[in-house]
C-alpha cells in the first residue's frame, strides 16, 4: 500500500517542529558546551604553514615555535638597546653617539616587526637575516670607526645569531644549520643595508609563496584569528614598554643632531645672533634705567639736604628754647624741694631741742627728789 503523500509531508513537518522545540529547550548551558566543542575542534584544525612543513624535521610544533619566536622580540630589543647604549658610552665621538641613537630608533622596531611576522618560520629567518645585515653594516659602512667598538658589536650580534641558530637546529635539525647560515649570508651579501634599516630588503617577498594561506577551512580560519589575537596581545605588551623609550630617543636624536646638521647649525647661529642682539638691547635699556634712577635719587638727596640745612637753625633755636624752659622748670622744682627739706629740718631740730629740755627737766627733778630723800633719812 502506497502512503498518502500529504500524510508524509505532514509527518515531516511534525518532525521538524519537534526538533525546533528540542533546540529551544537546550538553554544557554548546552550552547556554551557546543561553543567549547567548536573551539576544541579549532585546535585540531589549525592550518599548517607550507614553509613549516618544508623545513620541520623534529617534534617542535608550530604553536611552540610561534611562542619561542615571539618571546625573542623583547629579549633581542633589550639586547640591541643595551648594545647601542654601551657603544655610545664607550665612544666620545658625537657622530657615533648620534648613529647609536638612530640605530635604536630604527633597529629595534625592525627587529620586533621581523619576529612578529605571521609565519613563525619566516619570522625566525627574517630576524636572522636582519642580524646578518646589521653585522655587515657595522663592518663595512664605517658607522663605528673604532675597531674595538666594531668587535664588541659583532660579538653581541653573533651571540643573538647563535640563539636563532639553536632554535633553527631544534626545528630543522642541527645538520642543516651550516647550510642555512651559508645561504642566508649569500643572500645578505647581495642585499646589504645601504641607507637605513627601514629601507632594508627583507625575506618576506622571497618566502611569500610558502607563507600565504590558501584553502583554509572555516575552523582553520578561526584558529588563525586566535593566533593573531595572541600575537597582537604580545605585540601590545611589548610596545607598552618600548613606545615611551622611542619618544625619548627621538628627543635625544633631535638634541644630538642639532650641532651636526648644517641647516640646524645655521639656524642655531641665527638664533644665537638674535639672542645676543636682544641681550645687548636689554642690557642697554637696563643701563639707561639705572642712570635715570641714579640721577633721580641724587636730586632727591640734594633737595633733602638743602631742606635739612634750612631747617637746622630753626631746629637748633627751638631746641635751645626748650632747653632753657626745661632748666628753669628744673630749678623751680629744685627750689621748692629745698624749701620743703629746710623746713622739715628746722622742725626736726626744734623737736630735738624741746625733747632735750624736757629730758633735762626730768633729770633735774629726779635729782632734786633724790637729795630731799637723803636729807630726810639723816638723823
Beta strands, then each sheet from edge to edge (+ up, - down):
end
